[in-house]
Amino acid sequence: MNGTEQKTSQTPYSAWLQTEILHTLQQTVSDHPGEYTFLINAQVQELYWALIVREMQAAQASLRQDNLAEAHEALLRVVDHHEPLNATWRSLSWITPSDLMPILTAVGATHGRDTALHGWTYRHMVYLFGIKQEQHLEHFELQPHRFEQLQQALHEPSLYDDVLAFLSRRGFKIPAGVIRRDPSKT
């Protein structure tokens, strides 16, 4: 189906949000009724982490341009995005550890063992917050473009570093060693 056919066979809403594709992304690997819930929530979390990464990068860019007002607005959005992100856990509250184990066993048998801590969007967000843990990079060698992206985020200043640099430029006494430190270290 080409782009023109796709546009005419969907409502504008469906075309814009790619709902036909979106609703094919949930591929369960077990018969457990909680897997679909877990899968949907994990996908929503991934999207929120990506949104938070984007907002944090906007805040960093604003701080680097000495635009505190825009940085502040972006950071307020980060806080707002955490509210629905945190709410995703509530819809999983009915799944017990004994429910989750067969799901994770089936996932492991199909795709290999993994955790959300190994998700590249989560790791990127954590690096931007300033929690730099290089040992997690090796997990992404299977995804060279993500490995490169995360390696760059590891070695670039975090949002915390940008706040300190902004404060230093505004006359606050930030020790020079803190400003010039290796940004790949927590």
N, C-alpha and C positions, 0 to 999 in steps of 0.2 A: 504494500500500500504506500503510495507516495504521499508527500506532505499535503497536496491539494485534496486528495481523496480522504485523508485522515481529517482534515478540517471540516469537510462537508458531512462526514459520518458521525460527528460528535457535536455536542453543544459547545458553545464557546467556553463555558466553565470547565468541561471535561478536557477540552483541548489544551486550555491554559494550565490546568493542574496535572495533566497527563494521568487522569484517573484510570484509563484502560491499562496503562503500564503499572501504575501504583498498586492496583489490586491483584497483580500477578506476582508480586514480589514476596509473598508469604508462602514459602515452600516448606511445609512441615516434614519432619523425618520420623515422627512417632505418632502413635494413636492417642496420646495423652491429651485430654481436653484443655489442659493449661498451656500447651505448647503454642497454640495460636495467639493466646493472650500475651505470653512471654515474647514471642516474635514481634508482634505489633508494637509492644511497649519498647522493646530494644531498638526497633527501627525509628520510633518517635524520639527516643533518647539520642540516637545518632544524629537525627536532624536538628535537635535542639543544641547538641554540642557544636555542630557545624555553624549554627546561627550565633552561638556565643563566641566562637572563634572569630567569626566575621566582625562582630561588634567590638571585640577586644582589639582586633587589628585596626578598626576605625578609631578607637580611643588612642591607640599608640600613635597612629598617624597624626591625630589632632594634637597630642602632647608634643610630638616632635616639631610641630608648627607653632607651638606655644598657644594653642587655642584650647584653653581650659574649659570653656563653655561647651564646645562640641565634644570634648573628651568626657566631660561630666554626663552629657546626654547619652552618649554611647554606653557608659558604665551603668547608668540607670536602667537602660534597656537590658543589659546583662543581668542585673538583679531581677527585672521583670521576667526574663526568659527562664530563670531558675524556678519560678513558682510552678508553671505547668510541668517543667521537667521533674521537679520533686513530686508532683502529683501523680506521675506515671507509676511510681512505686506503690501508691495506694491501690491501684487496680490490680496489682500483683499480690496484694496482701493475703489473698485466699490460698495462694500456692505455697504449700509447705515444703520443707527440704525433702521429704519423702516423695512429694510430687515432682520436684525438680530433678532429682537424681536420674530417673529413667529418661527424662527429656535430654539431659546433658549427656547421658550415655549414648543415646541414639544420635545426637549431634556429633559427638566424638567419633562414633563409628562411621558416620557419613562424611564429615568434613575435617576431622581431627580435633584435638583438644584445644580449647581457646577460652579466653575470658574477655569481658568488656574492657579490662585494663589493657588488653592487647589491641583494642580498636584504635585506628589511627586518628580519628576525630577526637576521641577522648584524650589520647596522648598529646595531640597538638594543643588542645585546650589547657591541659596541665602544664605544658612547657610555657605557654603564654602567661599563665599565672605565676611562673617562676619556679615551679617544682621540676627541676632539671635532673633527670635520672637517665644517664646515657645507656645503662645496661638494658633498657627496654627497646633500644633501637634494633638490636639483632633480630627481634621478632618480625620486623618489617622488610627484611632482606628479600622475601618472596614477592614484595611489591616495590620494585625499584623506584618508581616515581614517588611513592609515599615515604620510602626510606629517605630519599633526597629531601623531600619537603620537611620531614621531621628533623633531619640532621641540620637543616638550615634553621629551623625554629629553636633547636637546641643551642646553636652557636650565636643566635641573635639575641639582643636584649629582650627581656621579658617586659610585660606591662609594668611590673614593679620597678624594673630598671629605668623605664621611661618616666615613671613618676618621680623617682629620685633625681634623674637628670633634669627634669622640668623644675623641681624644687631648687636644685643647685643653680640653674640659670636665673631663678627668681631671687637669688640671694640667700637662700637657706644654707646653713653650714652643713654640708654633707661631706664626710671625709673623702678625700681624693681617691684613696684606695678602694672605696666602695664604688665610686663612679667608674674607675678604670679596671675593675675586677673582671675576671673571665666570666662572661655571661652564660657559659655552658654549665656552670656550677650553681647549685641551689644556694 
